[in-house]
């Protein structure tokens, strides 16, 4: 699953999602994902800052699994 497919799935679940690359940040945290609301719960908020898009994607998939959600189900 790529980032676009995952973001589409998240929006289908009613979540708000942001995937950001920021060249002004330090190299170890240039990528960020924020997901909130929807199937994660009204007051939910998840954020991860990582050195690569793949690391952000893995953190998000791990978080979704912990929350009992999976785009693979």
N, C-alpha and C positions, 0 to 999 in steps of 0.2 A: 504494500500500500504506500502510495506517495503522499506528500503533504497536501496536495490539492484534494485528493480523494478523502483524506481524513478530515479536512476542513469542511468539505461538503457533507460528510456524515455527521459531524458535530452540529452543523446548522440544521440538519434534519432532526436532530435531537433537541433543538431549541436553544443550543448554546451559542454564546458569542465567543469568537476566537480571533486571535491576532498572532501572526507569525512574522517576526521582524528581524531584519539584518541591519546592524548599525555600525558603520565603519568608524564612527567617532568614539566607540567604546574600546576598552582594552581587549586585546586579542582573545583572551580566555572567556570573554562573555559577550561576544559580538552578536550572538543569535539569541532570540527570546521567543517564548510562546506563552500566551496568556489565554486561559479558557475559563468562562464563568457561566453560571445559570443553567437553564434548561434541565436536562436529565441529571445533571450533577447536583441540582438543588438550587433554590432561589438565592441563597446567601453564599453559594460556593465560589471559590476563587482558586485557580491554580496558575502558578507562574514558575517558569524555569529559565535560567540564563546559562547558556552553554557555548563551547567553542565551535560547535558545528551544527548544521541543521539535523544531521542524523542523531546526534546526542539529544537534541530537543525532542525529536520525534519519539525516541525511545523512552525518555522521561515521561512524556505525555501518555504513551501507550501503557506504561507501568502504572501511572496514576489512574487511568481509566479502569484498568484491571482491578486495582485496589478498591475502586468505587463500584465494582460490579458491572461495569459497562465494557463492551467490546465491539469494535467495528467489524470484527471477524465472525460474529455470531449469526 
